[in-house]
Structures are given as structure tokens and as C-alpha cells.
Amino acid sequence: MKLKTLMLLTGAAVAATPALAQEMADEMTLVSWGGAYQESQQKAYVEPYLEMHPGVTATWDSSSNEAVAKLRAMAEAGNVTWDLVDVVASDAIRLCDEGLAMEIDFDEMLEPAPDGTTASEDFGDLIVSDCFIPQIVYSTTFGYRTDMVGDTPPTEVCAVFDTETYPGKRSLEKRPINNMEWALLCDGVAKEDVYDVLETEEGQDRAFAKLDTIKDDVIWWSAGADTPQLLADGEVVMGSTYNGRLFSVIEEQDQPVAMLWDAQVFDLDGWIIPEGLPEDRLNRVLDFVRFATDTQRLADQAKYISYGPARMSSAPLVSTHAELGIEMAPHMPTDPANATNTFLYNYEWWADYRDDLDAKFQAWLAQ
């Protein structure tokens, strides 16, 4: 179905066409990550969309961390219950390669920028898969308790492995991504060589050996909200999570927590549409995603969480936090003051190696 025949951004109907007579479902199941990020999506574009369409409802499922496995199982059972799924870029690549995500015609399905720039040009290099609609640039980085690090707060990511200077529990995500890279960086591997080293059995063993040095001091997390809660409760001295989650615990909750931007890992997050949806559900989700990914909506999301919008046309519209009134730009991972030493995540590498390393990582955890 041609998206240009659906309702436009303002919610006003276009001239009557046969396509408008096609049925749209009156409910959607949206999948995201829970916590502050999902709340930013709810406020920035779900609530405005539902106000424009009073007969439509949206239900959230916070299972994005399990999206690949669950979509595989749904497809195998022939019962896909999700309509729109928020995933990281590497998972989108895997789902696209496996035929579980629908290919996107960016310029047909998505709004152009206000000045007429096509969506494909506006998203630019952030389109890393034919099935992936980018929403945000975010980073995975560390926060630490300012009252638990003594007089010398950490300035480098390798402080995570320094249990003598910074005793106490750490929290790390319960998956190999980022942990393997940080382990190699802190074991002396040059930034530009990390993925070449990690591609080898020897390199993987080296990363696990480095992680072994702190394994007994780690609390493993699965949900992005876990580390902020552990920090707020004083259960960990430092921990990794998404920068927007740390922004929330620092600025919104006023906890004694600070950011450690060193070696923050840049990544992309965005939508995929499951392949094979019934026509009425597909029509609804296409109408919603056209609205939810336009220039203004992505800029609006940055009012609630410190993630950079994926559209170039959205960046100049980022202003102040909707409730706190503080300027949001200095809290973005892309701000020059925060991006002095970044690590660029390799989406394609992880799409190729993820299943194998997931299995090895879980086996290592069980040892």
C-alpha cells in the first residue's frame, strides 16, 4: 500500500482514493526497552498520534533485548503478535538477513524533511540496513557513584577493571557486546585493532580472561533501567548502561551519580516492522511510523531523553528538556566535550558473530 495515500503528518485526510478505503487495525503492539527511553517514545509520538486517532490504542511490550529470539520463534509458529519493534542496528541487520523484518522504501514510506529533503538523504549514513528506520544515536557508557570513588573520580573506562582503586560491585550488561571491546581496550589492544583481534579464538579468549579479573565483582543486567537503579541504591560503585538512562538518574532523580564518557560506544536504535503482518495491521503501523519518524517527532523525543535524533533536519530543533528546562545539547553523546574518546560500534561485525559469541558468553558466565 502506498503510504502517500494514507493520512499525512497533520492527521488531515488526503483526497479520497481507493487506498483510503483499506482497513487499518485499531490497535498496535509496540516493542521497546522499558524505562526512561520507552517513556520518551510514549510522550514524543505515541501520545500525539493517539490524540489524532482517538479510536486507536497502543500497547507496549518491553522485550526489545530479546527481540531476535522472540521474532524467530513467532515466525516459526506462524503467529507474529508484534507490530513495530525497536531494536539496535546489529539486531536489525540480522532480522533483515533472515527475512524476519520488512524492507523499507524510505522515500515512499517516510516523511521528507520540512525543506523537502528526502528521508533517505535526511537519515543519510545512519541507514545501515534496508529494514531499519533509525531513531536515535545513543551510547553505552558508564556512570559512577560520586560518593563512593574517593578523592580521585575515574576518568578512563579501564577504571572498571581497577578494583583496588575503586573497590565495590560493578554492573555490566549480560551479553558480549561492548564488554568484549572494553576488555580488549583495557588489555592494551589499540582501538583500531579491536575487531580484528576479537575475530580470532585467541582474541576472544583474551577478552574473557580480562573479564575474569572482575567477574566476581559484577552484577549482570538485562534491562537498561537496571544500572540506574543499582547506582541509585548504592549497590554498585559503577556500571554500564545507555547514556539517556544515566541522564535520567543524574538530572531528573538528582542522585550522586556522574558520567564516565571515556570509550563510550556509539550505536543506533530504531524500528523494524515484522515481515508478514496482516494488511490491516500493516496499514496502521505504516501510518504510525510515518508520523513517529518525521523531523519534529524525533526532535521532540530529545526533550525527554539525551539521545541524538537520527535525522539531520531534527538536530537544529533540539532545545530544552520538557520538564527541567535545561539545555539538552550538552547531554548528548555527540556533544564535542563528551566525544573526545569514542568507540565506534561495528554493526556488521556483530551481525555476523553475535550468535556464536552469545553462546560463548553464556557458557563463560556459567563457569
N, C-alpha and C positions, 0 to 999 in steps of 0.2 A: 504493500500500500504506500502511495506517495505521501510523504509527510507534509508536503506543501498544501495538501488538500485538507489537512486537519486544522484544528484551532491554532491560531497564532499566539504569540507571546502575550498579548493583551487579554486573551481569552475571548476575543470577539470572533464570531464565525466568519469564515470567508464565504464568497459567493457559493451558492448551492452547487454541489457536484455529486455524482453518484457515490464517490468515496465517502462523503459525509454520512451517507445512509448506512454505512457499515457499522456494525455493533462494536462498542467499546465496553469492556468489563467495568463494573462499578467498584472494584476493589483491587488493590495491589499488595503483594508481599515484597517488601524491600529488605535487602540483607546488608548489614553493615557491621561495625565493630563495637557498638555499645558506647557508653560513657560520653565524654565531652564532645568527641568527634561526631557521633550519631546525633547528639543534641544540636550541634551546629547545622547539620543537614536538615533536621526537622524544622529548625527556625528559619533557615535561609531559603528553602524552596519547597519543602513538603507542606508546611502550613499555608504559605501563599497559594500554592496550587490547589489545595483542598478548599480554600476560601473561594477560589474561582470556579470550583466544581463541587457544589455542596452535596451532591449525591454520591460522591466518591469517597472511599475510605482507604487508608494505607496502614498496613500492619508491619511492624519491624521484627526482624529475626537477627539477633546479634551473633551470627555464626560465620562471619567472614574469614576467621582464622582457620576454619575447616571447609572452606568453600569448594576446593578442588575435590576432596574426597566425597563430600556430600553430593555435589553435582554429578560425579561419576556414578554414584550409587543410584541417584534419582533417574539418570538416563538409562542405566541398566534395567531398572524396574519399570521404565516407561511411564514415570509419574513425576514430572518436574513441577514442584509446587511453588518455586520461587519465580518472581517476575523480573527483578532487577537486582544485580549483585555487585556490591562494592568489593573490589579486590586490588591487591598490589599488582604492579605491572608484570612481574615474572609469572604470577599465577594466571593472569590474563593470557599471556603468551602460551602457557601450557594448555589452558582451556580452549584456546583458538586452534592450536595444533591438533588437539584431539577431537575437534568438531563439536565441542560442547557449548561454544559461545558463537553468537551470530555475527557475521561480518557487517561492519558499519559503513554505509556510504555517507561520509562526513558532511559533504556539501549538500546532499539531498535531505539528510535526516536531522541535521543540527542547524541552529540559527547562525546566520552570519554575524560578524561584529557590527556595531552600530554604524560604522562608516562604510559598510558593505564588504569588508574583507571576508573572504570565505572562511568557513570554520576550519578547514584543513590548513589554511595558511595561518590562521589565528592560533591554533594549537601547535603548529609547526613541528619541531623535532620531538615534542613530547608524545606524538602519536607513534608508539613503539610496537603496535600490533594492529592488524586490520579489524580486530574485535574489541578494542579497548578505547573507551572515551575518558581521557584524563580529566580529573577534577582538581587535584591539588599536587603541589610539590611539598613534601614534608621531609623530616629527617628523623632517624632513630639516633638518640644520643643519651647522655647520662645526666641525671640530677643527683645532687648530694645534700645531705643534711648539714647546714652551716654550723649547727651547734654540736656536731659530732666529729669534726675533722681537725680540731685543734686550731693552732695559730697559723697553719700553712695549708689553706684550702687547695685542693687539687687543681692543676691547670692543664694536665695532659691525660689522655684516655688511659694510659698504662698505669695510672694510679689504681685502677680497678684490680690490677694484679699485685699491688703492693699492700699486702695485709699487715705488714709490720708498721708502716707509717699510718695506715688507715685501717685499723682493726674493725671487725664487725661484719655483719652479713651484707652481701650484695644481692641484687636481683637481676637476673638475665632471662631473656626470652627462651622458652623451651623449644628451640629449633636451631638448626645450624647457621642460618643466615645471620650475618653481622658478627655473631660470636666467633666464627671461624676466621673472618677477616681481622677482627681486633686482636685475636690471639696471635696471628702471624705478624701483624704490625708490631706488637709488643714483644715478639720473639726476634725482632731485628730484620724482618723482611721489608724491603723497600715497597712503598705504596704501589708503584707501577708494576711490581712483580707478583703481587699477592695472588692473582687468579692463575697465573702460570704455575706458581708453587702449589696452590690448592688443587690444581688439576691432577697432581700426582699422588699416589698412595703415600709416599714419603711425606709430602707436604700436608696431607690430611692427618697423618699420624703426629706430625709436628704441632699442628693446631690443637689436636686433642691433648697432647702432652702439656701444652701451655695451660689449657683449660683445667687439666688435672690439678694444677697448683692451687686453684681456688675452689675446686668442686665442692669441698666440704663446707665452704662459706657461702654457697649460693642458694637462694630461694628462686625457683624457676617459675616464670609467669607465662600465662597463655593469653590473657586479655589485657589490652592496653591500659585499662584502669587499675591494674594490679599494683604496678610500681608506685604510682602516685599515692595509693592508699598505704602501701608499706612504708613509704617515706613519711607520710603524714603521721603514721602511728609510731614512727621511730624504730621500726623493726629492721630496717636496713640503713646502712650508712650511705650507700649509693646504689643506683640502679638504672638500667636502661629502659627506655620507653620512647614513645613518639613525642616530638618536641611540643606539640599542641597540648598533650596531656600534662606536661610539666608546666607549661604556661598557666594552665588552669589551677594547679595546686599552688603555684607561686603567687600569681597575681589575683586570682579570684578567691582562693581559700586563705591566702596570706600565711602560708606555712613557712617555717625556717628552712627553705629549700632553695638551692641555686642551680643554674645550668652549667654543665660542662660541655661546651660546644666542640671541643677538640675531637677531630676524626669523626664528626657527625656523618652519618651515612645518608646521602640524598636518595630519595626514592619517589616514585609516583604512585598515586592511588586514583582509582576511577571506577567506572561502571562497565560491566558486561551484561548483555542480555542473553539468557539461556537460549540455546537453539531449540526450535521445535515448539514454541508456545502456540496454544490455540489462537486463532485470529483475533478474537475479541480481547484477549489479554495482551497480545502483541500490540494491537492498535492503541490500547490505553497506555502501555508503558512507553511506546514511541512518542506519544503526545506529551507524557510527563517528562521524559528525558530531554526532549527538545527545549522545554521550559527550564528544567533544572540545570542545564549546562550552558545557558546563554551568558553573555558577558556580565550582566547585572547580578544574576543569581550567584555566580562564582565569586564576584567581589563581595556580595552580601555575606557569604559564608565566612569570609575573613574578619567580619565584625564580631564573630563569636569564638574563633579559634585561630591560633597563629600559624596557619598553613598558607603558603603562597598559591593563589589561583592559577590554574593551568593555562588559561587564555591570556595572551599578551594584552588584549584590549581590556582585561579586568584589572590589571595591576594599577593603572592610574586612579582607579575608583576606590582602592583600599584606603580606608581612613581610620576612624577611631573605633574602639571596642563599643559595642552597642549599649553595654551597661556600665562599664568602668570609665568610659570616656578617654582612655589612654590611647596614644598613637600606636597602631598595630605594626607599622613597618619595622621598627627596631626589634620586634619579637619574632620576625620571620627568619627561618633558617638561611634564607638567601641574602639577608642583610650583610653588607660587607664586613661589619665588625664581628659578625658571628661566623663568617665563612672563610676565615683565614687559613684553616686547615681542614678541608673536607675530604671525604672519601666517596668516590662515585661508584654506586652500586651497579654491578653488571647484570642486567636483566636477562640477557640471552644465555649467559653462562649458567645462571641459576635455573633457568627453564630446562636446560639440558641435564644438569647434575642434581637437581633438587630431590627426586625420588630416591636416588642412591644414597645421598648424604643424609636425608631424613632417616633412612633405615639405620645407617651407621651411627647417627647421633643418638637415636633412641637406644640402640644397643650399648653405646658408651654410657648413657645415663643409667642403664640398668646394672652396670658392672659394680 
